[in-house]
Amino acid sequence: PSRTDITYFGAGPALLPTDTLEEAAKALLNYNGTGLGIAEHSHRSALAADIINQAKADLASCLDIPDDYEVLFMQGGGTGQFSAAVYNFVGAWVARKYKEIFGDIKGDPADHPELIQQLKQAVDNDLKIDYLVTGGWSQKASAEGERLLGSKHINIAVDARKANGGKFGTIPDESTWKLSENAALVYFCSNETVDGVEFPAFPKSLEPGPDGKGPIVVADMSSNILTRKIPVRNFSAIFFGAQKNLGMTGITVVVIKKSFLPPTISQPSVALMRSLALPVPPIIFQYETIAKNNSLYNTLSIFDVYVAGQVLKKLLRTYPNKVGGQEAVTDEKARLIYDAVEAFPEIYKIIPDKAVRSRVNICFRVTKGDDTDAAEKAFLEEGTAQGLTGLKGHRSLGGIRASNYNSIPLEGAEKFARFIRAFATS
Ligand code: PLP
């Protein structure tokens, strides 16, 4: 088949707009008449800096990112950020405690063993990362936090499986969350790609107070970035891999509040972190280093940034209301698909709770007849024959998963909805 025959619902990497890829193919051979392909130009060239700066500006415009936030392009995927968030925000927590305990004392901290002891005690007793575990990805992130820091510093503020028979699919009421005081960060995954669970809005209990102060919140938006408006100010950091709604696999974006970068809060010294038995970030995961170098501390794939930039330009051209326009389309596509599924409750069963089901990863079972496996196999085969592909659920869960990313056109969702109805009545 050709590209135009297929609507691909895979969970990521996702489809990219064909016109963007056609332009990118030309740019790979000869970028802007320079005779060199874009992937061959130096990442230190003015041309590379322009591509980075333009992509940053367009992302800021799409998402209304305030001026006191920085955009970083990194490598290592969303998974790399499970680690990076821990290193950097634990560093920032220690820097704050250090300031509290050492005040204006300058010089080598090791000259003040009693103060170091006090700091050590604070770390032992109070250093916590809070995780809201609502699906496979936040669970993985919490496991990485535990691997890096040890379990005594990890607080699972909520585990959605507990009140749901051991399975993900709900977000327990906020009144049941056990948040720590002054956590180094509160972590959540805004859309659980595997389980089809999405936070319908920013959690009330994590909102900043009237003074603008609130918990330090870090969110994984790998699968729903650029599908809805987000209150960026409520977050200290947001991260996402490019490969679902922004561009190609290969770059990871971090949007971080500048107050977590120097000079306000510097990373504690390596010696201090060692004396506290806390991990020191690998240099490429240190936000400060990446920010200081405008994401060019080491060789970055400028091609990937270029593709992301083109996708952002297209979004800005298509929707005067920027990501608000994309959100309306995402909601409409999700509504079409869920309506079709819900019209046949004896044939299809949606897995997550209605209140938290994802607009982006739509997960359901096909229970037509007695044999679910056979029914799902038939659903997938018949779908594929009609050009509806990538619908198989995650290997850990089975079932059907339709990933409704930005590259799925409205007509693709309509076609899928028609197929769902036809399959149910055939
Ligand atoms: N977080 C979420 C929500 C994801 O969906 C994924 C990948 O699908 C990841 C993290 C891991 O991202 P990566 O494969 O870029 O490390």
Residues whose N, C-alpha, C, O or C-beta is under 5 A from the ligand:
A	BS01	PLP	G76 G77 G78 T79 G80 W137 N191 T193 D220 S222 S223 G241
